[in-house]
Amino acid sequence: MPTGSEQDPVELVCLGRVSVDLYSEQVGADLAAAQSFRRYIGGSAGNTVVGAARLGLRAALASQVGSDAFGDYVESQLIREGVVTSALRRDPERGTGTIALAPHTGRGFPRIFLVEDPAEFAMTPARLDVDLVRGATGLLVGGTYLSRPHLRETTVAAVAAAREAGTKVVFDIDYRPAFWGVVSRSKGEDEDSVRPEVTEGLRAVLADSDVVVGTVAEFRALGGSRDLDEAVRDVRGRTGALLVVKDGAEGCRAYPGDLDAPVVMPGFPVRVLNSVGAGDAFMAGFLRGYLRGEPVETCLRWGCACGAIVVSRLACSDATPSMAELETFLAAADRTEGVREVSPLLDREQVATVTRYRARTGVGVFAMDHRGYFAKLAADAGRAPESISTLKNLLLSAFTTVSAERPGTGVLVDDRFVGQTQLERLTDGGYWLARAVEINGRIPLDFLGDGDPAALIRTWPVDTVVKVLVRISADDEEAVASVQRDRLRGLSRICRSLQRDLLVEILPSPGRQYAPGEVPTLVRDLYAEDIVPAWWKLPPQPDAAAWHAVADVIRHEDPHCRGILVLGGSTSPDLIEAGFAAAAAEPLVIGFAVGRPIFHDLSVRWLAGEVSDDDLVAGIAANYRAVLDRWRDAHRESR
């Protein structure tokens, strides 16, 4: 969810750990019982910088990853989130930190460190971008980066640069006994295990900090006392910083100065799914307020709310809210005594403002996901079904030829006639790619994968758009309409939970044509059923006013919708041109998905043996270019 531009000044630099976290999807089970995992950015600095970026801060990460595929993942994911990565270094000798986790609702959580001596722990002062620190509004450092001599030296150097430039220094105590060698790594979060040398090490940047944030246990470690009040007094005697003590579900309290007059902020009652990452989310929310000059009360409230949202979800970085989610959550908290069931409240906001990484840009889609249609063409030509796969491979060759020449292209394919090798080729090529999930021609709607779309979609690359075609009309029989709504709603929620873009294509029920005004009504009705696609693929509308009516519904229900694609159907090139002219006047219609006008005639001739492979590819490429040109020209005219 990128924010700002590359020229905008950095508001926050997070120095510290970043890793890949592999979360068991079997929540509450030990790692020995885990069967499947999901991958996220992890590490305290990684979690916080993602959270800060989602909340609108121009944030940068100063850390290290390996020169490996997981390092590629971390960097690309950070860029998608809008994080500045100029200070993220690559270590050619060490791997990217990788941790397997078993989330629990309690405080502790089993974990396995899969990479010993990872790149994140090899950061040195020579690899630190001090100019970035000097130019930032704030610097966040953490206690874990004080646990080893070279990391402590790096942190002290960063803090010194910040103090010289007037950059605010925020110290997250972030005490992890395992990283200090106090307990074995299998003990995880045993924060009560403290030694005098740990207390001394944690104090390395205390005097130069403007803010100190930690849990009750972490302040005890920093203050060197089992008694919290005594520990806080000790810390106050060493720094004039704003002290923020977090106390889990109870909330937090801050000491701007006098220890006898704390600012107290209660927590938010939510249903806890996973306690991991709440502190990093708190820090992101707090920093969003602090670095923008908000009152302490606001900073604390935002921090507590972000922590509450994260514990109601599975992951750390990926669970952190956007500003829109935070505002939605706080508005609900103001209206009610509690927000215990937070997930349903925020699902739409998270999908819209967090998981939809790509900006709204135009795309001209070559639609070749037809299955029954191609089967009939082959049968009419007396060709075996296997010929369809050969034909589709040739169509894909035409697509990739044109895509190499022009930006803003995409392809819609099926799993039946397009093989795994070709699908991997499309994925590796970075194309806009959508795959059909519905069983061709089935009414009521049903899905591939033996009716279990979740199992199928999990096997698809994460950037693949999930396309579903449903035939609906306003006067459908209720028995059929009810089944279709239920299945679409279920698919929408699956895509939401798996963070996949859903493209919904609607066509009239067999034997029907849409009446004027019917499409906006159908779209509104689907939103009312909690069906929230990232994309719509809609039939041509009679004029610009009709497109505006549809788009107004979508803007009202989901202002973050990626856009509408106008489908071509079986219309002639002249009708396509007229349809594009009407559609291009509506800004939310950002592209097309056209198939048969591009491939039909040449495919029939190829199946009849009248056209060679090379001529087919050349002809299809020419047809595709012509449709792209028509869309470009329609846009120019509309502007």
C-alpha positions, 0 to 999 in steps of 0.5 A, a space after each residue: 500500500 505505497 504512500 507518498 513518492 520517492 522524493 518525500 522526506 523520510 519520517 521514520 527509520 526503523 533499525 533492527 531485525 527483519 525476518 521471514 515468519 512462517 506461521 502455522 495455520 493450525 492455531 493453538 497446536 504445537 509445531 509438531 502438529 503443524 501441517 501448513 504454514 503462511 509466510 509473512 515479514 517478521 522481526 520487530 523492526 520489520 513488523 513496525 515499519 510495515 505498520 507505520 507505512 500502512 498508517 501513512 508514515 514515510 518509513 524506512 527500514 535499516 537492516 539486512 537480509 540474505 542474497 537469497 529468495 527469502 531476501 527477495 521476498 522481504 524486499 519486494 514485500 516492503 516495497 509493496 507496502 510503501 517502505 523505503 528500502 534504500 538502507 536494506 542491505 544484502 549479505 552474500 554470506 548469510 541467509 535471511 532470518 527465518 522462523 517457524 511459529 505456532 501461534 497461541 492465544 497465550 503469552 508464549 508461542 513455540 518457535 524454531 529458528 531455521 537460519 543460524 547466524 542470519 543476515 539481520 544479526 550481521 549489521 555493522 556501523 559501516 553498513 548503516 545509512 547515517 544520512 538517512 537517519 539524519 534526515 528523518 523525523 524519528 529513529 526507532 531502535 530496539 533492545 535486541 540490537 543491543 545484545 551483541 557488540 557489533 549490533 550495539 555499536 551500530 545502534 549507538 552510531 545511529 543514535 549519535 547521528 540522530 542526536 546530532 541532527 535533531 532526529 527524535 530517538 524512540 527506544 523499544 526495549 524489546 527484550 528477548 532473553 533468547 537473543 541475549 543468551 539468557 535462556 534457550 531459544 525454545 523458551 521463546 518469550 520468557 521475559 522474566 529471565 534477567 541478568 545484571 549484564 542484560 540490564 546494563 546492555 539495555 541502558 546503552 542508549 537510554 540517556 539519549 532517548 526521547 521516548 522509551 517504550 516497553 512492557 511491564 517485564 521489559 521495564 523491570 529488566 531495564 530498571 534492574 528490579 522485580 518491583 515495577 515502581 522501583 524499576 520505573 523510578 530507576 529509568 526516570 533517574 537515567 533519562 528525561 524521556 517520555 516513558 510508555 509502559 504497556 500492560 497487555 489487555 489492560 492498556 498502557 500508561 505514559 509518564 511525560 515527566 512526573 511519575 506521580 501523574 501518568 497518562 492512563 489509556 485503557 485497552 480495547 476488549 477484543 477476542 484474542 486469536 494470536 498474541 504475537 506482534 501486538 507490541 510492534 503494532 502498538 509501536 506503529 500506532 504510537 509513532 503515527 501519532 508521535 511523529 505527527 505531533 499528536 497529543 500523548 493521549 492520542 498516541 497511546 489510544 492509537 497504539 492500543 487500538 493497533 495492538 488490539 486489532 493485531 491480536 484478533 488476527 493470525 499474523 504480525 506485519 500482515 495483520 497491522 491495520 491501515 489508517 482507514 481500519 484504525 479509524 473504523 475500529 475507533 469509531 466503533 469503540 466510541 459507539 459501543 462498550 467494546 469491540 470484541 468481534 473486531 474481524 467482521 467489522 474490519 474485513 472490508 477495510 483491510 482488503 481494500 486498503 492493505 491487501 490490494 497492493 497494486 495501484 489502479 492502472 489500466 489493463 487490456 486483458 486477452 480473455 482466453 479462459 473459454 472452455 466449452 466454447 473451444 471444445 465446440 470449435 474443436 468438435 465442429 472441426 473434427 479435431 481431438 480435444 487435445 488440439 485445444 491445448 495446442 491452440 491455447 499455447 499458440 494464443 499465449 505466444 501471441 499474447 506474450 509477443 504483444 506484451 513484450 511490446 506494450 505495457 498494460 496487458 493481461 491475460 485470463 486463462 483456465 486450468 483445463 486447457 492451459 498446462 502447468 508449464 504455461 501457467 508458470 511461464 505466465 507467473 514468472 513473466 510478471 504478467 497481470 494474470 487471472 484464472 477461472 475458478 468456476 465450472 464452465 456453464 454450471 448453473 447454479 454456480 459451482 467451482 473447480 477443485 471438487 467444489 472446494 475453491 479454497 484448496 485450489 486457490 491456495 495452489 495458485 501464486 498469490 498475485 493471480 487474480 481469482 476470476 468467477 463468472 456468474 449468470 444472474 438476472 433480477 428475476 432469477 428463481 429464488 432457489 437458484 439465486 440463493 445458492 449463487 449468492 451463498 457460493 459467491 459470498 463464500 468465495 469472496 470471503 475465501 479470497 479475503 482470507 487468502 489475500 487474493 484479488 477476486 474478479 466477478 464477471 456477471 452475465 444475464 441468465 440464459 435467454 435473458 438480456 439486461 434491462 436498463 438499470 438492471 446491472 447497477 441494481 445487481 451490483 448493489 445487491 451483491 455488495 449487500 451480500 458481503 461480496 466485495 470483488 477487487 475487480 468487476 468484469 461487466 457487459 457493455 452498457 448502452 451509453 456513458 450515463 449507464 456506465 456512470 450509474 454502475 460506477 457510482 454504486 461501486 464507488 459508494 460500496 467500495 471506494 478502493 475497488 481496483 476497477 471495471 473491465 468491459 467485456 467484449 463478448 462476441 461483438 464485432 470490431 465496430 461494436 467493440 469500438 462503440 462500446 469502448 467509446 461509452 465505457 472510456 468516459 467513466 474513470 472507473 472503467 480502466 480496461 477491457 477483457 476481450 477474447 472471441 473477437 480476437 481469436 475466433 476466426 483465426 482459431 476456426 481456420 487453424 483447426 480446419 488446417 487453413 492457417 499455419 502456427 506462425 500465421 495464427 500467432 501473427 494474426 492473433 497478435 495483430 488482432 490483439 494490438 488492434 483492440 488495444 489501439 481501440 481502447 487507447 483511442 477511446 480513452 484519448 477521445 474521452 479525455 
